[in-house]
Amino acid sequence: MAWPSEALSDRLNETVTEGNWPWWLTVSGSIFVPKLATALSVFKHYQGGVAAVRRDWAKTHRYELVGFIRGDLTALDWLYDPDNKAEALQIFQNHLPGTSADIAAQSYDVLLDPVNGFPKRAEIDVEGVKVAMEIRGQYGEPRKILSDPARYYDLTYYQAAIAKP
């Protein structure tokens, strides 16, 4: 991929090297970078980031996996609570030294965006999985047609995590 300018390439390399994440916000302050589209602005559904484990590991580590999912859900609840925003921004800046308060706030807004951000309950968008599979089938190397989304996820552990004890 060719960069639109050497200045942009240099700025991106500096940003990544300096550990200034999220780079898309840091670099977007430059006059060289247009606003990037999100997957959900292009597709009606798209399954982005996921946490994944092998099925054999999940079977032998059920307790740990269900606990991880519960922890993830608790963290999402905490993040989405507006009373925790100031602390969340401080944690973000503590873990990404050199990140400005403005970039931390923009990151928070991006990551918790109601349409494009983290799913509030870490739910899987099955239609989004289908889209991701179609894209992989069309553009991935080696080419491989993936047909059944249910082969790639198991909601058993998620259901156990959200069940009332």
CORQUIKA-V730269 format. One record per residue. N is the residue number from 1. OMEGA is omega in radians with two decimals (none if undefined). D_FIRST is the distance of its C-alpha to the first C-alpha in Angstrom with 2 decimals. Layout:
N & OMEGA & D_FIRST
N & OMEGA & D_FIRST
This chain:
1 & 3.13 & 0.00
2 & 3.09 & 3.78
3 & -3.14 & 6.46
4 & 3.11 & 9.47
5 & 3.07 & 11.67
6 & 3.14 & 12.61
7 & 3.12 & 15.17
8 & 3.12 & 12.97
9 & 3.12 & 11.11
10 & -3.12 & 14.71
11 & 3.11 & 16.15
12 & 3.12 & 13.94
13 & 3.09 & 14.78
14 & -3.10 & 18.38
15 & -3.13 & 18.55
16 & -3.12 & 17.51
17 & -3.13 & 19.68
18 & 3.14 & 22.55
19 & 3.12 & 22.51
20 & 3.13 & 22.29
21 & 0.01 & 21.47
22 & -3.05 & 20.60
23 & -3.08 & 17.67
24 & 3.10 & 16.81
25 & -3.14 & 20.26
26 & -3.09 & 20.38
27 & -3.07 & 17.27
28 & 3.03 & 18.26
29 & 3.14 & 21.28
30 & 3.11 & 19.24
31 & -3.07 & 19.42
32 & -2.98 & 15.69
33 & 3.03 & 14.86
34 & 3.10 & 16.10
35 & 3.13 & 17.69
36 & 3.08 & 15.50
37 & 3.03 & 17.08
38 & 3.12 & 18.79
39 & -3.09 & 19.08
40 & 3.01 & 22.70
41 & 3.12 & 22.06
42 & -3.14 & 20.29
43 & 3.08 & 22.59
44 & 3.12 & 26.28
45 & 3.03 & 26.13
46 & 3.09 & 23.54
47 & -3.14 & 24.49
48 & -3.07 & 22.26
49 & 3.08 & 23.39
50 & 2.93 & 26.43
51 & -3.05 & 28.70
52 & 3.03 & 29.44
53 & 3.06 & 31.93
54 & -3.12 & 33.22
55 & -3.12 & 36.24
56 & 3.09 & 38.51
57 & -3.12 & 37.79
58 & -3.12 & 38.42
59 & -3.10 & 41.75
60 & -3.13 & 42.98
61 & -3.09 & 41.71
62 & -3.09 & 42.64
63 & -3.13 & 44.27
64 & -3.11 & 41.32
65 & 3.10 & 38.80
66 & 3.09 & 40.98
67 & 3.10 & 41.46
68 & -3.13 & 37.74
69 & 3.09 & 37.26
70 & 3.10 & 40.25
71 & 3.10 & 38.85
72 & 3.13 & 35.51
73 & 3.10 & 37.51
74 & 3.12 & 39.71
75 & 3.11 & 36.76
76 & 3.08 & 35.29
77 & -3.13 & 38.78
78 & -3.13 & 39.02
79 & -3.10 & 35.64
80 & 3.09 & 36.42
81 & -3.09 & 39.86
82 & 3.12 & 39.72
83 & -3.10 & 42.42
84 & -3.03 & 39.98
85 & -3.10 & 37.19
86 & 3.13 & 38.33
87 & 3.12 & 38.61
88 & 3.12 & 35.24
89 & 3.12 & 33.61
90 & 3.10 & 35.54
91 & 3.12 & 34.52
92 & -3.12 & 30.84
93 & 3.11 & 31.30
94 & -3.10 & 33.39
95 & 3.07 & 30.73
96 & -3.09 & 27.90
97 & 3.14 & 29.71
98 & 3.11 & 28.72
99 & -3.14 & 27.62
100 & 3.08 & 29.45
101 & -3.14 & 31.78
102 & 3.13 & 29.76
103 & 3.10 & 26.52
104 & -3.14 & 28.70
105 & 3.10 & 30.27
106 & 3.12 & 27.03
107 & 3.11 & 25.77
108 & -3.13 & 29.11
109 & 3.12 & 28.81
110 & -3.06 & 25.36
111 & -3.14 & 26.46
112 & 3.09 & 29.79
113 & -3.08 & 28.76
114 & -3.13 & 31.13
115 & -3.00 & 28.53
116 & -3.05 & 25.26
117 & 3.09 & 26.75
118 & 3.02 & 28.46
119 & -3.04 & 30.90
120 & -3.12 & 34.30
121 & 3.09 & 35.89
122 & -3.11 & 32.90
123 & 3.09 & 33.46
124 & 3.05 & 31.28
125 & -3.05 & 30.16
126 & 3.07 & 30.99
127 & 3.09 & 29.53
128 & 3.06 & 26.30
129 & 3.12 & 26.46
130 & 3.14 & 26.84
131 & 3.13 & 23.73
132 & 3.12 & 21.68
133 & 3.11 & 23.33
134 & 3.12 & 22.57
135 & 3.11 & 18.84
136 & 3.14 & 19.06
137 & -3.10 & 21.18
138 & -3.00 & 18.90
139 & -3.09 & 15.46
140 & 3.07 & 16.56
141 & -0.10 & 17.18
142 & 3.14 & 19.94
143 & -3.14 & 20.77
144 & 3.12 & 23.78
145 & 3.10 & 25.74
146 & -2.94 & 26.92
147 & -3.02 & 29.99
148 & -3.11 & 32.07
149 & -3.10 & 30.69
150 & 3.08 & 34.03
151 & -2.97 & 33.30
152 & 3.06 & 30.67
153 & 3.14 & 32.70
154 & -3.09 & 36.32
155 & -3.13 & 37.81
156 & -3.06 & 40.99
157 & 3.06 & 40.07
158 & 3.13 & 38.80
159 & 3.09 & 42.05
160 & -3.11 & 44.07
161 & -3.10 & 42.36
162 & 3.13 & 43.18
163 & 3.08 & 46.68
164 & -3.14 & 49.55
165 & none & 51.34
